[in-house]
Amino acid sequence: MEYRSTRGVHPRAMTRPQHRSLVVMFPGTGAQHARMAAGLHGREPVFTEAVDAVLDLLGPEGGAARADWLSDAPTEPMDADTRAAPLLFAVDYAMGRLIESWGIRVSAYLGHSMGEFAAAALAGVFRLEDAVRLLWERVRLQRTTPAGGMLAVAAAERELTGYLGDGVVVGAVNAPRHTVLSGPEGPLRAVADALAADGRTYRRLPSRTPYHSPALAPLVPATRGLLATMPLRAPRTPLFSAYTTLPLRAAEAVSPAFWAVQPTAPVLFWPTLERVLGERDRLLVEAGPMQSLTVLARGHPAVRAGRSAVVPTLPPRALGPEADLRSVRAARQEVLARSGALEAVRP
């Protein structure tokens, strides 16, 4: 029996499927953009139900976020915490549910920052209502911390030590030459000026909060207390943590301290991806907007060599409702084909 992928293959090319284990990846803060996945709302029932379940738990705040998400003229910008946090979580979570509905067993989850939190809810570590409660408490507390942000720099972590200090730290290691710096607004602007003067390539991420830096230390004790009231559980599906680079252990999953410190801890996405792809051949599917993790994963030797593969589910930017639908449906076909679930029929 022969099979054929639906993307990037000549219509008459026939190949046998590589039965790679499916790993679903979830992007974090910085991946959000206006009307991300909005074209699926009301048209993909599983997605719609999951997004609405998240936003309904937030009451009027969730309703306002949904209205801005679906509007061409939102009242709040997408990089505001009251929009970015709940909507990115909702889209990540809903895309995860949609992929699950395709009937292929998920072998593991891998999330980046907020994406790990969404993955934990899908894996059963958090009840959805508790995850949303914790998310909104963090949003509330972030309003009391100094303004700041993050810079994505085209450089290795070791090259940036001279730019660190005054609250600016490495917030994420995304690839061998893709490092995120995070910190308070004033010092971060000074770092941006220094990077520009030195001819380094960087961009400001769409966030007003210095995630994964000491600036968010005040969130830790308050959220640890809240987490202590929640019934945390070991994941029912393996979850690779981008904070430890390892599969989440049961003791970590049920530890309030483990989850409470995440806003201040660096995201080690690339070392974690190396572990995921080093274990076996994988089919990576990005469940979220922007295709940022897809771009990173395509640079990994295992993907470049064809041993593993990566499939985005959403367009890289807002291209309209029909583009959202086309992208998701093409991704479904490709995932099913690559997993051997679809038999190609020769024309």
Secondary structure, DSSP 8 states (H G I E B T S, - for coil): --B--SSSS-TT--B-----EEEEEE--TT---TTTTGGGTTTSHHHHHHHHHHHHTTTHHHHHHHHHHH-SS-SS-TTSHHHHHHHHHHHHHHHHHHHHTTT--EEEEEE-THHHHHHHHHTTSS-HHHHHHHHHHHHHHHTTS--EEEEEESS-GGGGGGG-BTTBEEEEEEETTEEEEEEEHHHHHHHHHHHHHTT--EEE-S-SS-TTSGGGTTHHHHHHHHHTTS-----SS-EE-TTTSSB--HHHHT-HHHHHTGGGS-B-HHHHHHHHHHHS-EEEEE-SSTTHHHHHHHTSHHHHTTSSEEEE-S-SS---HHHHHHHHHHHHHHHHHHTT-S-----
